[in-house]
Amino acid sequence: MPVHLYKILYDLLIGDSKLETSIKGEKKIGFIQIEKLELAERILLRKMISEYTDYIVIISSDPKIAQFAWKVGAFHFMEFPFTIAQLKVLKQKFEEVKLTSKLVNKKIRLGYTGGYDFIPLCEINIILGQGDYVTLYRQSIKSKTYTYRISKIEKVIESHFNFIKLTKSIIININNVAQISGNLVKFTGNPSTSLELSPRAIKTLKDELLWINI
């Protein structure tokens, strides 16, 4: 995206010193201009999401890209060239979400013998289900098993586009995928986590990573 265009949008949203203070260190805004859904654009967008960009605004002169933006869970779509009215809508939408974001529960509560864990969704790499139990693999904490059915977790995370179900018993956070080598998937974190999948599951994962079927 041209630097001057990025500056206009950035100044629009956080040029206000009070607003800038409120988001510093908490939220990231990303702007990406897409004219064609080529592989390079898909990779860049996925990288932005994997680096925990909270608000992604997709800009395009092709109105068909709006549907793609909606399907991948972008914060906002703006047709280029945009008008002052469209800029005002973006600013209003951003200010509204800032006011409500603190109320959104982005953790999942899972019980174990003797208590509960409240787990941030962004920390989860893999969810493995087995009957009445699930095992969670996280970014920096060793795996742990809970008395919880994977079907119940699905309902909790169904609005989060970064979680995909690869098989009946495997859900992964594609934002935390670091590498795919053959049938082995490696995840970010310390220590890192890896999972071997079937060729069919690997194909599904690769398609989801780049939104090939959208």
Steps between C-alpha positions, in 0.01 A plus 500: 500500500634850416651671805285812465182290493607307808577827681155641423330193644732474799456867590126464460479223757769580755607854427308599811745484791244359744404222261866428426571456870207264539617261228876516545629157597153350483368493145650498154341645186593372156412634157542293185413597143392203289412522132527132410488195726845383399713271716726785614204700632357198679836427665540863611151510647554173685831633637325812627243287681760259641688795649189582702379798303171565677331727245562430132355739244497371141492762224429423136365654182328167432173483701506120469786498749247615762356148514847356550566753779181393674578128473850535644377707792656836410403790724391721208496527120534828313460547128777705338499790434313569821296803600502714813174333600663157482788621714255626761328161505834327557593736784160460666517122472849495651400722792195284570700179507756660731226572751361146490819296454572501874168327559565217254602174664793363302575222745358154538428343839591133535462290813730243652501314831514771763442813296483688171744650251414818310694469175553781246391370159806648327726277711343176380685311225320166488183353650486119496176328595450149631152418626421709807849649512705757311872567509619855432845587369588864567767756409712484813336251736521123481198308376213439740191279489155618606163335554326663206364380170653648187151568360438747784824684426394528135195700604713738707747575220268481199519878443880499500617455141852392600382168646429224251387142548722264302346172621233402750758512777745772389457877508795730441573869516631579152634836615761311704620272220873560448590240237362211296753238398349200327226380733656664808363831627709711737354775717642815651574510871769402747541210504356454152225246434472269200225276367503237225191499282357289221557619139132592479516711817820667376326599176208645695742695718692644205174605333382671819829675557472683169120499463541306174132404485369855554 
